[in-house]
Amino acid sequence: MVAERGFDAVADKHVHHKNGVRFDNRPENLELLSRSEHAERHGFGSEIKPTDHEWDVSDRERDERGRFK
């Protein structure tokens, strides 16, 4: 994202992979989000990383790599 948009545009932002594949860094697969927007996209409320309890009680379906669908 720095190469595409420049450092100033990326500072204080989170890079979200639209298709969930972290190594797919094609520009069309990436978007810049605030911390809270990124957490919301992943269903974690206002936190990026869910608590251990949230992992344990989550009934959301996961893919083969353990990520939420």
Secondary structure, DSSP 8 states (H G I E B T S, - for coil): -HHHH-HHHHTT-EEEETTS-TT---GGGEEEE-HHHHHHHTT-TT-SS--HHHHHH----B-TTS-B-
